[in-house]
Amino acid sequence: MQKSTFMQGGSAFKLGLFGYLHDGGVTITKAPERWTARWDDIVAMARYADEAGLDFLLPYARWKGMPGEIPQRTHSFETLTHAAALAGHTKRIGLFSTVHTPIIHPGVAAKMMTTIDHASHGRAGLNIVCGWNQDDFDMFGIEQLPHDERYQHGREWFDIWSRLAAGAEAPFDYHGTHFPKIERASAMPESVQRPWPLVISAAYSPAGRKFAIDTSDYLLTVMEDVEAGRTELATLAAQAEATGRSEPIRPIAVSYVVCRDTREEAEAFHRYYAEDNADNIGVDYWLAGRQTKAMLPEALYKLRSRIAGGNTNFPLIGTPQDIADQLIALHDAGFAGAGIGFFNYLADLPVFVEKVVPILAKAGLRNAA
Ligand SMILES: Cc1cc2nc3c(=O)[nH]c(=O)nc-3n(C[C@H](O)[C@H](O)[C@H](O)COP(=O)(O)O)c2cc1C
């Protein structure tokens, strides 16, 4: 279904910031200059990204920290209220909320997101997450469902959420397996975006990908390299077509950027924070598989520096030209855009905007801000 959303039109290749709402961002490092996710820095980052014409802001949802040699992900904010607050600080950029379906009721999420959509004049996005880290869920007393069942629960959650976000003046009942007794549900006003706010999700397993194809406009995708990404996209497109989806699900490459004037400098900085100062307890915890093993291509579990450097996301390390070339390669492989993490968003984003984005603009991937 064609939606009217903030991601429509504009630049051919979408760019957004990813993973900035907790300390460390996408890294698992001890380097002291790492991102600390203080609120005023997040606002300054969001304003800069907005004025530079970036397309979206997309946080991870974390409720508590994880073990490390130093505290990791311990200082984190909540994603729905973050989007509501940033709506008042920005004018054009899309504002995703990452929502855990087992924790937030779909009726609450629909009402909150409709509010954000009105406050931002149509810039609310939903990143729908059906389950991940039991450690996080333990603090709510929630036991995760078996893997594939999480997506059945998520599917019912999405049906209720989308009906309410679309505006339901006439009350309806919903009797599902996981939501057996929703009575006289209604919600007005409807969201600004039609029929409901933009939806994105991230999954690698067959059940997760099927869920994404059924519910989402975009899919966050982590791949080993561009070639592997190209192959994955072909599989995904075939899966989507087989379901009779009227338009393709658009993949967003999840990546991280280390940009310096020379390749040697960029690689040296990556070595500094992702190898010499890797938080090895944090990386070990990550690898111990609290998250599902099916979450990513198997090869990525061997790449410790990529885990410490950018949470396994796709590394873009080098000169502005190197980084632009890789983003152009992702575009040519079929990616609709990239979600980018930085070692330190406030320090590193201006370099990206001033040096990399103009090369992308020349190549036709970006419009002027
Ligand atoms: C790029 C990316 C971002 C994710 N962001 C979050 C997040 O913010 N919070 C969360 O709980 N899970 C997050 N996840 C976990 C996914 O939602 C999903 O639970 C995980 O990929 C396992 O799905 P699968 O077993 O179906 O492949 C993320 C996954 C990926 C690949």
The ligand as an SDF file (V2000), in Angstrom:
LIG
                    3D

 31 33  0  0  0  0  0  0  0  0999 V2000
   19.7000   -3.1810   12.9370 C   0  0  0  0  0  0  0  0  0  0  0  0
   18.9180   -3.7700   14.0450 C   0  0  0  0  0  0  0  0  0  0  0  0
   18.3900   -2.9440   15.0280 C   0  0  0  0  0  0  0  0  0  0  0  0
   17.6790   -3.4520   16.0990 C   0  0  0  0  0  0  0  0  0  0  0  0
   17.2090   -2.6290   17.0490 N   0  0  0  0  0  0  0  0  0  0  0  0
   16.6390   -3.1610   18.1610 C   0  0  0  0  0  0  0  0  0  0  0  0
   16.2810   -2.3450   19.2670 C   0  0  0  0  0  0  0  0  0  0  0  0
   16.4660   -1.1460   19.2260 O   0  0  0  0  0  0  0  0  0  0  0  0
   15.7370   -2.9200   20.3610 N   0  0  0  0  0  0  0  0  0  0  0  0
   15.5110   -4.2500   20.4240 C   0  0  0  0  0  0  0  0  0  0  0  0
   15.0330   -4.7250   21.4370 O   0  0  0  0  0  0  0  0  0  0  0  0
   15.8140   -5.0380   19.3800 N   0  0  0  0  0  0  0  0  0  0  0  0
   16.4000   -4.5440   18.2690 C   0  0  0  0  0  0  0  0  0  0  0  0
   16.7630   -5.3550   17.2470 N   0  0  0  0  0  0  0  0  0  0  0  0
   16.3980   -6.7740   17.3180 C   0  0  0  0  0  0  0  0  0  0  0  0
   15.3430   -7.1340   16.2850 C   0  0  0  0  0  0  0  0  0  0  0  0
   14.1580   -6.4200   16.4390 O   0  0  0  0  0  0  0  0  0  0  0  0
   15.0240   -8.6090   16.3370 C   0  0  0  0  0  0  0  0  0  0  0  0
   14.4950   -8.9500   17.5730 O   0  0  0  0  0  0  0  0  0  0  0  0
   16.2680   -9.3990   16.0960 C   0  0  0  0  0  0  0  0  0  0  0  0
   16.8490   -8.9600   14.8850 O   0  0  0  0  0  0  0  0  0  0  0  0
   16.0020  -10.8740   16.0440 C   0  0  0  0  0  0  0  0  0  0  0  0
   15.1180  -11.1010   15.0240 O   0  0  0  0  0  0  0  0  0  0  0  0
   15.0900  -12.4840   14.2680 P   0  0  0  0  0  0  0  0  0  0  0  0
   15.4410  -13.5400   15.2610 O   0  0  0  0  0  0  0  0  0  0  0  0
   13.7050  -12.5960   13.7550 O   0  0  0  0  0  0  0  0  0  0  0  0
   16.0880  -12.3930   13.1530 O   0  0  0  0  0  0  0  0  0  0  0  0
   17.4750   -4.8390   16.1760 C   0  0  0  0  0  0  0  0  0  0  0  0
   17.9900   -5.6610   15.1730 C   0  0  0  0  0  0  0  0  0  0  0  0
   18.7150   -5.1490   14.1320 C   0  0  0  0  0  0  0  0  0  0  0  0
   19.2570   -6.0800   13.0740 C   0  0  0  0  0  0  0  0  0  0  0  0
  1  2  1  0
  2  3  1  0
  2 30  2  0
  3  4  2  0
  4  5  1  0
  4 28  1  0
  5  6  2  0
  6  7  1  0
  6 13  1  0
  7  8  2  0
  7  9  1  0
  9 10  1  0
 10 11  2  0
 10 12  1  0
 12 13  2  0
 13 14  1  0
 14 15  1  0
 14 28  1  0
 15 16  1  0
 16 17  1  0
 16 18  1  0
 18 19  1  0
 18 20  1  0
 20 21  1  0
 20 22  1  0
 22 23  1  0
 23 24  1  0
 24 25  2  0
 24 26  1  0
 24 27  1  0
 28 29  2  0
 29 30  1  0
 30 31  1  0
M  END
$$$$
